[in-house]
Amino acid sequence: MTHSVLRVSAHGLTFPVLAWGEVGAPRGTALLLHGYMDAAANWDLVAPTLAAAGFRVLAPDLRGYGDGPRTPPGSYYHFPDYLRDVEALHRALAPDARLLLVGHSMGGVVSTLYAGTFPEAVERLVLIEGLGPPDNPKGVSVPRMRAFVETTRRAMGEATPMTEEHALRRLRVHHTRISNELLLSRFRNLARQVGPDAYLWKSDPLHKTRSPTPFSAEAFREFAGAYPGPVLFVGGGEAGYHPPDENERLAAFADVRRVDVEGAGHMVHWTAPEPLTAAILTFSVG
């Protein structure tokens, strides 16, 4: 199933949103939020199956990722910005729909913030390895602020193009369990060609800098507790990412169930799209 590309203006930025299925699809609207350094196009192994099962599926490139808009010079990327963007996209594309909201990794944190802030907007919530990074102890705010200033200053220079081989080697460092064929197909969605065998990552270099705001597991649990609806957590098995307080974070949700896809690792939607999609569809009907 092919997708269309919608263009939505919000907060002075224009977001590309990939869309599968028809408006008014019988099972409602599914909104898929990608993770850190990922892109909407990499939902391509999951979204068509959801659409074929009766959902209208929407997958935006979040600001600064994929083909999404970059923030104006001098600004930065903060989680409240993502939350405002998701609210605006929901209002523009499916204002009367209660969402099946699906978030991977960073997108899972954004999804939890959205579901906790606007619980009436979310019918069901799916978190794929999306419970957030390790908690931060006291005493990190000052060094993080300095790191933020220093790393953002360095990120303002021109990016250096890389060869396809170099780019794939860099991806391989973080995705050791993924086949070369699959990794190459993901690379095509994450980089743009700027010359003969010369590529740049689509993501804004600012995303690799140190955020000034430490992650707070306590705040995450507060948003989780504010969402009363059903939650599905999909883990990637032993090879996935598990914060030390994973059980405490999951327990903050009022109605949570768990599925583990053993051997999938963190990028479940890349490596195990069939069992992931099957779990989502089973969850979506109760």
N, C-alpha and C positions, 0 to 999 in steps of 0.2 A: 504494500500500500504506500503510495507516494504522499508527500505532505505539501502543504502550502506554507507560505511565509507571510505573516501578518505584520504590520508596522503600527506600533502603538506609541503615541507621544505621552510622556508623563514627566512632570517636574523639569521641563525644558530639555529632556532627552528623548530619543526615539529608540524603542526597543524592538528588535526582531523577535517574533514568537512563531515557532514552528507549530503547525496545526495538522492533526490527523483526524479523520472522521468529520461528521456533519454537525452543523448547528442544530440543536434540538435532539441530539442523539438520545436513544431511549434510556440509557443508564446514567446519563448526566455528564458532568465535566470533570476531567482529571487534569490537575495542574502538576507538572513534574519540574522540580527544582534541582539543578545540577550542583555538584560540589566544587570545592576549591580546585582551581586550575583545570576545570573541566568545561564542557560546553553543552548547549542544548542538543546539538546534532548527535551527541553520543548516547541519547536515549533511543536511537534508531533501531535497536534490537529489542526494545520493550514496547514502545508506543504503538507500532502498527498492530500488535496483538491485542492491546487494550482497546484500540479503536475498532478492530474487527469484532470484539466482544460487545460492542455497543456504547462505548464512551466517545465523547469528543475529547481529544487529548491535546493539551496546550503545553509547550515547553519553551520558556523564554531563555534567552541569553541574559544572565544577570549583568548588571553594570560592570564594565571592565573585563568581561570574559567573552570568549568566542567572538561573534560579530556584534556583541552588545555595545552600547555607547560607553565612552570613557567620561569620567567626571571632568569638569573644566579645570584648566591649569590652576594649580595652587590649592585645589581641594583634595579630599581623600575619600576612602571607602570605609564606611562604618556599618555595622549591622542594622541600626535603625534606618539607614538608607535603603537597604534591601527590603526591609519590612514595608516601608512606604511604597516602594516600587511594586511589590507583590499586591498590595492593596489596590493600587491604581490600575494594575493590569487586570485584576479580578473585576473591578468595577467597570472597566472598559469592555472586556470581552465576554463576561458572563455574570452580569450584575445580579441576576435573580437565582443563580445557581449556588447551592451548597456544595463545596468542592470535595472530591476525593483528592486530597493533597498528599503528594509523594515527594519526599526530599532525601537526597543522598548526601551523607557526610555534612559539609557546611550547609548544604541545602536543607538537611534535616534540622539543623539548629534554626535556620530562618523559618522553616515550616512550624516548628514548635513555638517560636515567638509569635508568628501570625495566628496560629490556632489558639494560643493563650490570650492574645489581645482581642481577637475577633472570633470567639468560639461559635457564634451564630453563623459564620461564613463557611465553616468546615464540617462536613458530614462525617468524614472518616480521615484519619491521619496515618500515613505510612512513613516510617523512618527506616532508611536503609543505611546501616552503620552510621547513624546520624544523631548521636547523643552528645557530641561536642568533644573538644580536646581535653587534656588533663586539666584539673583545677589548678589555680594559681595560689600559692601561699601568700601570706602577708609579706610585705617588704619588696615586692617586685615592681611597684608602680613607678618609682623614680628611675631605676635603670631602664625600664621599658620606654619611658618617655624620652630618655636620652637616645636610646636605640632607634626610636621612631624618627627623631630629627635627623640623626646621622644617616640612617639607611634611606630615608626618602630623599635626602640631598644627593646621595650617590646615584639614586635611581633616575634622576632627571636627565642623565646623558643619553645619547643616541644608542639604541640597541645594535649589537653586532650580528649580522646575518650568520646563519649556520648551515652546514650541509645537511642533507637528509640523514646521512650516516651518523653525524654528530648528534643531531636531534634525537634520533632513535636510541643512541647510547645513553643520552640523558634520561629519556623516558624509562629505559630499561633499569636504571638505578632504583627507581621507585616502584617498578612493576615487574619484578623478577619472575613472577609465576605466569605471566601472560605470553601467549604464543607470538612469534614474530609477525604472523599474518594479521592477527587481531590488533597487535600494537600498531602496525602500519596503518590499518584502517582508522584507528583512533587518532593517530598523528595527523591524518588528512583533515580531520575536523578541528584540530587544535592549533595548526600553523597555517600561515599563508605564504605562498611562493612570491618572492620579490626579485628573482633573477634566476639564471640557469643554475640549478642545484643550490639555491640560496633561499633560506626560509627564516621567518620571524614568528615567534609565538604570537597568537592572536591576543592573549591576555595582556593587560596593562602591567608593565614592570612594577608598578606600585604594589601589586598584590604579593610580591615577594619580599616586601619590607615588613618591618616589625610594627604591628598595630600598637597604638598607645594605650589601648583599653584591654586590661587582662580579662580573660574568660572567667566567669563566675559560675561554678556549679550550683551554688545556692540560688542565683537568679534563674538559671535554667530550670531548676526544680520548681521555682515559683510559677514560671510560665507554663510548665507541664501540668502543674496542679490546677491551673485556671481553665484548662480544657477538659470538659466532662465527657467528651465523646470517645468512641472506640479507637484504639491505637494498635497498629501492627508494627512490631520491630523485627526487621530482617537483618540477621547477622551473617557474616561471611565465614563462620566457623572459627577454628583455632587460628587460622591464618588471617582473620579479620582484625579490626582494631577494637580493643576493649579497654576503656578507661577503668582504673582501679575501683571506682565507685559506680560501675555500670548498673548494678542491681538497685542501688539507691536512686539513681536517676530514673530508671524504669518504674520503680515503685511510686514515684511522684505522680504518675498518670493514674487517672481514676479507673480506667478500663483498658488494660494492655494485654496483648498476647504476643508470643514470640515464635519466630521460625528461624532456624539456623540452616544455612546452605553450606554444608561442610566442604571445605576446599576452595570455596569461591574467593576468599580473601576480601580485601576492602572494596574492590570495584565490582560489586556483585552484578550490577547492570551490564557490565562488560563481559564478565566471565561466565555468568550463569543466568542469562536472560529468561530461559524457559521456566526453570523452577521459581524464579523471582516473580515472573508474571503470573504463573499459576497461583502462587501464594496471595498476590494482590487480588486476583479475581475471586478466589475463595473468600477472602476477607471482605470484599466489597458486597457480598450478598449475606453477610452475617456470620 
